[in-house]
Amino acid sequence: MAKKNREEAPNPNNISSRDILQRMNFLYQAGAYLSTLPAEASSREAPHPAAGQKRRKARAYVDSMRTVGQRTVVKLDPSVKRTLCRSCNLILIPGTTATVRIKSSPSHEHVVTYTCTTCNSARRIPAPPVLVVNSEVKADKQAESSSTNVGDPQAAGPVENMDVDAQGHKLCASKTKRRRTNATRLPPFFERPVGHVVFRGNDKVPEIAM
């Protein structure tokens, strides 16, 4: 029975708390839409009244979305949570409501920094090297390495032609300038192609080939 249930096609009617998820999705999309609207021309003397009202409404929608999720114990997807400003609840849209910079990090090699243009608060997201899991690519690399090592015994060059002084200089330079290399990691679970299904109402959204 367990195997049969796993092979069944996903049904949106079987999703728990579906109405709550749809309400939170609407609030998120409404907040994102209001954040991207430009400021309208107004006859009032107040500076940018329309832009301020839209941003306040967008933050109110995101705050309501978080409140609904907390009271109903429905967790936000990590990919959605990373787009929210922790200080003012504004949706961080690159080039519109946030500036994006890539900075170096000793622990993750690179860090993506999102700076909110409203409250100037920064959100740092680690961006370590991603390990590409592909059996075909691994097999091709192993075949190429084995062919170069076995088929061409003179690929490394004869031992008598090696420059001992150059090798010693390289070893000294590597010891003095030792740099920590960050190992590649698997991407987060929500970014892995493990069969996630997205529905728009009752219709399944087709997957986009990357």
C-alpha positions in Angstrom: 0.0 0.0 0.0 2.8 2.4 0.8 4.5 1.9 -2.6 1.1 2.4 -4.3 0.5 5.6 -2.5 3.9 7.0 -3.5 3.3 6.3 -7.2 0.0 8.2 -7.2 -0.1 11.6 -8.9 -0.1 14.6 -6.5 -3.6 16.0 -5.8 -4.0 19.6 -4.6 -7.1 18.6 -2.7 -5.1 16.5 -0.4 -2.8 19.4 0.8 -3.3 20.2 4.4 -4.1 23.8 5.3 -4.6 24.6 1.6 -6.8 27.7 2.3 -4.2 29.1 4.6 -1.4 28.6 2.1 -3.5 30.3 -0.6 -4.2 33.3 1.7 -0.5 33.6 2.6 0.4 33.3 -1.1 -2.1 36.1 -2.0 -0.6 38.4 0.7 2.9 37.8 -0.5 2.0 38.5 -4.1 0.1 41.6 -3.2 3.0 42.9 -1.2 5.4 42.2 -4.0 3.1 44.0 -6.5 2.8 47.1 -4.4 6.5 47.2 -3.9 7.2 47.4 -7.6 4.7 50.1 -8.4 6.3 53.5 -9.2 5.3 56.6 -7.3 2.4 58.4 -9.0 2.4 62.2 -9.5 0.4 64.0 -6.9 -0.7 67.6 -6.5 -0.1 67.6 -2.8 3.1 69.3 -1.4 4.0 66.3 0.7 7.1 64.5 -0.7 6.2 61.2 -2.4 2.9 60.5 -0.6 1.8 57.8 -3.0 5.1 55.9 -2.8 5.0 55.9 1.0 1.4 54.6 1.1 2.2 51.7 -1.2 5.3 50.7 0.8 3.3 50.8 4.0 0.5 48.6 2.5 3.1 46.2 1.2 4.7 45.9 4.6 1.3 45.5 6.2 0.5 42.6 3.9 3.8 40.8 4.7 3.2 41.4 8.4 -0.2 39.8 8.1 1.3 36.9 6.2 3.7 36.3 9.0 1.0 36.6 11.6 -1.2 34.1 9.8 1.7 31.6 9.5 2.5 31.9 13.2 -1.0 31.5 14.5 -1.8 28.6 12.2 1.7 27.0 12.7 2.3 27.0 8.9 6.0 27.5 8.2 7.2 29.7 5.3 9.3 28.2 2.6 13.0 29.1 3.1 13.2 30.6 -0.4 10.3 32.9 0.5 11.6 33.7 4.0 15.0 34.9 2.5 13.2 37.5 0.4 11.7 39.3 3.4 13.4 42.2 5.3 13.7 41.3 9.0 13.3 45.0 10.1 10.5 46.5 8.1 8.8 43.4 6.5 9.4 44.6 3.0 9.9 42.2 0.2 13.5 42.5 -1.0 13.4 42.8 -4.8 16.8 43.3 -6.4 17.0 46.7 -8.2 13.7 47.9 -6.8 13.5 47.6 -3.0 17.0 46.2 -2.3 20.6 46.4 -3.5 22.5 43.1 -4.0 26.3 42.8 -3.4 28.5 39.7 -3.4 31.2 39.8 -0.8 33.9 37.4 0.3 33.5 35.3 3.4 36.2 33.2 5.2 33.7 30.5 6.2 31.4 30.3 3.0 33.8 31.8 0.4 31.0 34.1 -0.8 28.1 35.9 0.8 25.2 37.6 -0.9 24.2 40.7 0.9 20.7 42.2 0.4 20.4 45.8 1.6 16.9 47.2 2.1 16.5 50.6 0.5 13.8 51.6 3.1 15.4 50.8 6.4 19.0 50.2 5.2 19.2 46.8 7.1 21.3 44.1 5.5 20.5 40.4 5.1 23.5 38.1 4.5 22.8 34.8 2.8 25.7 32.3 2.4 26.6 31.3 -1.1 29.1 28.4 -0.8 30.4 26.5 -3.8 27.6 24.2 -5.0 28.4 20.5 -5.7 26.7 19.4 -8.9 25.4 15.9 -8.4 25.4 14.3 -11.9 26.5 10.7 -12.4 27.2 11.2 -16.1 29.5 14.1 -15.5 31.4 12.2 -12.8 31.7 9.2 -15.1 33.1 11.3 -18.0 35.6 13.0 -15.7 36.8 9.7 -14.3 37.1 8.3 -17.8 39.2 11.3 -18.9 41.4 11.1 -15.9 42.0 7.4 -16.3 42.8 7.7 -20.0 45.3 10.5 -19.4 47.0 8.6 -16.6 47.1 5.2 -18.2 47.2 5.9 -22.0 49.9 8.6 -21.8 52.7 7.5 -19.4 54.8 10.6 -20.4 52.0 13.1 -19.6 53.7 14.1 -16.4 57.1 14.4 -18.1 60.4 12.7 -17.3 61.8 13.0 -13.8 65.2 14.1 -14.9 63.8 17.2 -16.6 62.1 18.5 -13.5 63.4 21.7 -12.1 64.2 21.1 -8.4 64.7 24.8 -7.6 61.4 25.8 -9.1 59.6 23.0 -7.1 61.2 24.2 -3.9 60.3 27.8 -4.6 56.6 26.7 -5.2 56.5 24.8 -1.9 57.9 27.7 0.0 55.3 30.1 -1.6 52.5 27.7 -0.8 53.5 27.4 2.8 53.8 31.2 3.3 50.5 31.9 1.4 48.4 29.1 2.6 44.8 29.8 1.8 41.8 27.9 3.2 39.9 26.2 0.4 36.2 25.8 1.1 34.8 22.4 0.1 31.8 22.2 -2.3 28.5 21.5 -0.6 25.2 20.2 -1.8 22.5 22.9 -2.4 19.8 23.3 0.2 16.9 20.8 0.1 14.4 23.4 -1.2 16.7 24.1 -4.2 17.4 20.4 -5.2 15.4 18.8 -8.1 13.8 16.1 -6.0 10.3 16.3 -7.5 8.7 19.4 -6.0 5.3 20.1 -7.5 3.8 23.6 -7.9 0.1 24.2 -8.3 -1.8 27.2 -9.6 -5.2 26.7 -8.2 -6.0 23.1 -9.3 -3.6 23.1 -12.3 -0.1 21.8 -12.0 2.6 24.3 -13.2 4.9 22.7 -15.7 8.6 22.5 -14.7 10.9 25.0 -16.4 14.1 23.4 -17.8 17.1 25.1 -16.4 
